[in-house]
Amino acid sequence: MPVGTRPASSFAIDLPDAVLARARAGDRSAFEQVYRRFERPVFTLALRICGDHEEASEVLQETMLKVFDRIRDFRGDSPFWAWLRQIAVNEALMKLRRGRRHADELPLEDGSEAADDLAPPPSAAADAALLQRALAALPATTRSVLWLYHAEGYTHEEIAAAMNRTISFSKSQLSRGLRRLRALLESGTGSTKEPGHA
């Protein structure tokens, strides 16, 4: 996407310096404020990557435990939310890798990839439930690439690094995922799941 058109991450939440300082000093009430501010974006990201409410809850808990355990190590080189988001992404991807029970990416269908990553994902704001079902019908890795790219603003380079894959893998999963998502939304059959997928 052209510079300046990236979506704002759902993690882009202001955390007052005073709250961060208190949390780094071990203040429990400051930890609670951090948890309350970031609970929803962490859970949503984990749900999009893992595709399961219980696993998303586990990722939320594991992420927050790591954040609280490592908060003194936060150097401030980037916004706090970006640091926390990276921990959440890593935890969700580890959960996904540990729980692989099925093929979790779309296969190459026609040998060619369109530059679909420049286009926004299909618009389904009129039917959020259909969009949820269509996303759930995608393989987990494909859904993760779509979410990280379009909702969190990750680049293909960042996705490839986070998933230990190539940049071309990220681009192809995004392209194939968008085509599949559009087809599911256009047919209104977002509830049609591939066998074994969450």
The 8 nearest C-alpha neighbors of each residue, nearest first, counted from 0:
[[1, 117, 4, 2, 5, 116, 118, 3],
 [0, 2, 4, 3, 5, 117, 118, 116],
 [3, 1, 4, 0, 5, 6, 152, 154],
 [2, 4, 5, 1, 0, 6, 7, 152],
 [5, 3, 2, 1, 6, 0, 7, 152],
 [6, 4, 152, 3, 7, 0, 2, 1],
 [7, 5, 152, 8, 150, 4, 151, 149],
 [6, 8, 9, 5, 11, 151, 152, 150],
 [7, 9, 151, 10, 11, 6, 152, 150],
 [8, 10, 11, 40, 7, 151, 12, 150],
 [9, 11, 8, 12, 80, 40, 84, 37],
 [12, 10, 8, 9, 80, 13, 7, 81],
 [13, 11, 10, 14, 80, 36, 9, 37],
 [12, 14, 15, 11, 80, 79, 78, 36],
 [13, 15, 12, 16, 18, 19, 79, 33],
 [16, 14, 18, 17, 13, 19, 20, 12],
 [15, 17, 19, 18, 20, 14, 21, 13],
 [16, 18, 20, 15, 19, 21, 14, 22],
 [19, 17, 21, 15, 20, 16, 29, 22],
 [20, 18, 16, 22, 17, 21, 23, 15],
 [19, 21, 17, 23, 18, 22, 16, 24],
 [20, 22, 24, 18, 26, 23, 19, 29],
 [23, 21, 29, 26, 19, 25, 24, 30],
 [22, 24, 20, 71, 25, 21, 70, 19],
 [23, 25, 21, 22, 26, 20, 71, 19],
 [26, 24, 22, 23, 27, 21, 30, 29],
 [25, 27, 22, 21, 29, 28, 24, 30],
 [28, 26, 30, 29, 25, 31, 22, 21],
 [27, 29, 31, 30, 26, 32, 22, 21],
 [28, 30, 22, 32, 31, 27, 26, 18],
 [31, 29, 27, 33, 28, 32, 22, 34],
 [30, 32, 34, 28, 29, 33, 35, 27],
 [31, 33, 29, 35, 34, 30, 36, 28],
 [34, 32, 30, 36, 31, 35, 37, 29],
 [33, 35, 31, 32, 37, 38, 36, 30],
 [36, 34, 32, 38, 33, 37, 31, 39],
 [37, 35, 33, 34, 38, 32, 12, 39],
 [38, 36, 34, 39, 35, 40, 41, 33],
 [39, 37, 35, 41, 34, 40, 36, 42],
 [38, 40, 42, 41, 37, 43, 36, 35],
 [41, 39, 43, 42, 37, 9, 10, 38],
 [42, 40, 44, 38, 39, 43, 59, 45],
 [41, 43, 45, 39, 40, 44, 59, 55],
 [44, 42, 46, 40, 45, 41, 39, 47],
 [43, 45, 47, 41, 46, 42, 40, 48],
 [46, 44, 55, 42, 48, 91, 43, 47],
 [45, 47, 55, 50, 43, 49, 44, 48],
 [48, 46, 44, 50, 45, 49, 43, 143],
 [47, 49, 143, 45, 46, 50, 139, 44],
 [50, 48, 46, 51, 95, 45, 47, 139],
 [51, 49, 46, 197, 47, 48, 135, 139],
 [50, 52, 54, 49, 53, 46, 55, 197],
 [53, 51, 55, 54, 46, 56, 50, 49],
 [52, 54, 56, 55, 51, 57, 58, 46],
 [53, 55, 57, 51, 56, 52, 58, 49],
 [54, 56, 45, 46, 52, 58, 57, 53],
 [57, 55, 59, 53, 54, 58, 52, 60],
 [56, 58, 54, 60, 59, 55, 61, 53],
 [57, 59, 55, 61, 56, 60, 62, 91],
 [60, 58, 56, 62, 57, 61, 42, 41],
 [59, 61, 57, 63, 62, 58, 64, 56],
 [62, 60, 58, 64, 63, 59, 57, 65],
 [63, 61, 59, 65, 87, 60, 64, 58],
 [62, 64, 66, 60, 65, 61, 67, 59],
 [63, 65, 61, 67, 66, 62, 68, 60],
 [66, 64, 68, 62, 63, 67, 69, 61],
 [67, 65, 63, 69, 68, 64, 70, 62],
 [68, 66, 64, 70, 65, 69, 63, 30],
 [67, 69, 65, 66, 70, 64, 71, 63],
 [70, 68, 66, 72, 71, 67, 65, 73],
 [69, 71, 72, 67, 73, 66, 23, 68],
 [70, 72, 23, 69, 73, 68, 24, 74],
 [73, 71, 70, 69, 74, 23, 68, 75],
 [74, 72, 70, 71, 75, 69, 82, 79],
 [75, 73, 76, 72, 71, 77, 70, 79],
 [74, 76, 77, 73, 78, 79, 82, 72],
 [77, 75, 74, 78, 73, 79, 82, 81],
 [78, 76, 75, 79, 81, 82, 74, 80],
 [79, 77, 81, 80, 75, 82, 76, 11],
 [78, 80, 82, 81, 83, 77, 75, 14],
 [79, 81, 83, 78, 82, 10, 11, 84],
 [82, 80, 84, 78, 79, 83, 85, 77],
 [81, 83, 79, 85, 80, 84, 78, 86],
 [84, 82, 80, 86, 85, 81, 79, 87],
 [85, 83, 87, 81, 86, 82, 80, 88],
 [86, 84, 88, 82, 87, 83, 89, 81],
 [85, 87, 89, 83, 84, 88, 90, 62],
 [88, 86, 84, 90, 85, 62, 89, 91],
 [89, 87, 85, 91, 90, 86, 92, 84],
 [88, 90, 86, 92, 87, 91, 93, 85],
 [89, 91, 93, 87, 88, 92, 58, 86],
 [92, 90, 94, 88, 45, 93, 89, 58],
 [91, 93, 95, 89, 94, 90, 88, 96],
 [94, 92, 96, 90, 95, 91, 89, 97],
 [95, 93, 91, 97, 92, 96, 98, 90],
 [94, 96, 92, 98, 93, 97, 49, 91],
 [95, 97, 93, 94, 99, 98, 92, 91],
 [98, 96, 94, 95, 99, 93, 92, 100],
 [99, 97, 95, 96, 100, 94, 93, 49],
 [100, 98, 96, 101, 97, 95, 103, 102],
 [99, 101, 98, 102, 195, 103, 196, 97],
 [102, 100, 99, 103, 195, 196, 194, 138],
 [103, 101, 104, 100, 138, 99, 105, 196],
 [102, 104, 138, 139, 140, 101, 141, 105],
 [105, 103, 141, 138, 140, 102, 106, 139],
 [104, 106, 141, 172, 107, 138, 175, 103],
 [107, 105, 108, 104, 175, 172, 102, 171],
 [106, 108, 110, 109, 105, 175, 111, 171],
 [109, 107, 106, 110, 111, 105, 175, 112],
 [108, 110, 111, 107, 112, 106, 175, 113],
 [111, 109, 108, 107, 112, 106, 171, 113],
 [112, 110, 109, 113, 108, 107, 171, 174],
 [111, 113, 171, 174, 114, 110, 175, 109],
 [114, 112, 115, 174, 111, 116, 171, 175],
 [113, 115, 116, 117, 112, 174, 118, 170],
 [116, 114, 174, 117, 113, 118, 177, 173],
 [115, 117, 118, 114, 174, 173, 170, 0],
 [118, 116, 0, 115, 114, 119, 1, 120],
 [119, 117, 116, 115, 120, 0, 114, 121],
 [118, 120, 121, 117, 116, 149, 122, 115],
 [119, 121, 122, 177, 118, 149, 181, 180],
 [122, 120, 181, 123, 119, 180, 177, 184],
 [121, 123, 124, 120, 125, 119, 130, 181],
 [122, 124, 125, 126, 130, 127, 121, 129],
 [123, 125, 126, 127, 122, 130, 121, 128],
 [126, 124, 123, 127, 122, 129, 128, 130],
 [127, 125, 124, 129, 128, 123, 130, 131],
 [126, 128, 130, 129, 124, 131, 123, 125],
 [127, 129, 131, 130, 126, 132, 133, 189],
 [130, 128, 132, 131, 126, 127, 189, 133],
 [129, 131, 127, 133, 128, 132, 123, 134],
 [132, 130, 128, 134, 129, 133, 135, 127],
 [133, 131, 189, 135, 190, 129, 130, 134],
 [189, 132, 134, 130, 136, 135, 131, 183],
 [135, 133, 131, 136, 137, 132, 130, 142],
 [134, 136, 132, 133, 137, 131, 197, 50],
 [137, 135, 192, 133, 134, 132, 193, 191],
 [138, 136, 134, 135, 142, 139, 141, 133],
 [137, 139, 103, 104, 141, 140, 142, 196],
 [140, 138, 103, 142, 141, 143, 48, 137],
 [141, 139, 143, 103, 104, 142, 138, 144],
 [140, 142, 104, 144, 143, 138, 172, 139],
 [141, 143, 139, 145, 140, 144, 137, 138],
 [144, 142, 48, 140, 146, 141, 145, 147],
 [143, 145, 141, 147, 146, 142, 148, 173],
 [146, 144, 142, 148, 143, 173, 147, 149],
 [147, 145, 150, 143, 149, 148, 144, 142],
 [146, 148, 151, 144, 153, 145, 150, 149],
 [149, 147, 153, 152, 145, 146, 151, 144],
 [148, 150, 146, 152, 145, 147, 151, 6],
 [151, 149, 146, 147, 152, 148, 6, 8],
 [152, 150, 8, 147, 153, 148, 149, 146],
 [151, 153, 148, 5, 149, 6, 150, 147],
 [154, 152, 148, 147, 151, 157, 158, 155],
 [153, 155, 157, 156, 148, 158, 152, 147],
 [154, 156, 158, 157, 166, 169, 159, 170],
 [155, 157, 159, 154, 158, 166, 160, 165],
 [158, 156, 160, 154, 159, 155, 153, 161],
 [159, 157, 155, 161, 160, 156, 162, 154],
 [158, 160, 164, 165, 156, 166, 162, 157],
 [159, 161, 163, 157, 158, 162, 156, 164],
 [162, 160, 158, 159, 163, 157, 89, 88],
 [163, 161, 159, 164, 160, 158, 92, 165],
 [164, 162, 160, 161, 159, 165, 158, 166],
 [165, 163, 159, 162, 168, 160, 166, 169],
 [166, 164, 168, 159, 167, 169, 163, 160],
 [165, 167, 169, 159, 168, 155, 156, 170],
 [166, 168, 170, 165, 169, 171, 155, 159],
 [169, 167, 165, 171, 166, 170, 172, 164],
 [170, 168, 166, 172, 167, 171, 155, 159],
 [171, 169, 167, 173, 168, 172, 174, 166],
 [170, 172, 174, 168, 173, 169, 167, 175],
 [173, 171, 175, 169, 141, 174, 170, 176],
 [174, 172, 176, 170, 171, 175, 145, 177],
 [173, 175, 171, 115, 177, 176, 172, 116],
 [176, 174, 178, 172, 177, 173, 171, 179],
 [175, 177, 173, 179, 178, 174, 172, 141],
 [176, 178, 180, 174, 179, 175, 181, 173],
 [179, 177, 175, 181, 176, 180, 182, 174],
 [180, 178, 182, 176, 177, 181, 183, 175],
 [179, 181, 177, 183, 182, 178, 176, 184],
 [182, 180, 184, 178, 179, 183, 121, 185],
 [181, 183, 179, 185, 180, 184, 186, 178],
 [184, 182, 189, 180, 186, 188, 181, 185],
 [183, 185, 187, 181, 186, 182, 189, 180],
 [186, 184, 182, 187, 183, 181, 188, 180],
 [185, 187, 188, 183, 184, 182, 189, 181],
 [188, 186, 184, 185, 189, 183, 129, 190],
 [189, 187, 190, 186, 183, 191, 184, 133],
 [190, 188, 133, 132, 183, 191, 129, 187],
 [189, 191, 132, 188, 192, 133, 136, 129],
 [192, 190, 189, 188, 136, 193, 133, 183],
 [193, 191, 136, 190, 194, 196, 137, 135],
 [192, 194, 196, 136, 195, 191, 137, 138],
 [195, 193, 196, 192, 101, 197, 136, 191],
 [194, 196, 101, 193, 197, 100, 192, 102],
 [197, 195, 194, 193, 138, 192, 136, 101],
 [196, 50, 135, 51, 195, 136, 139, 138]]
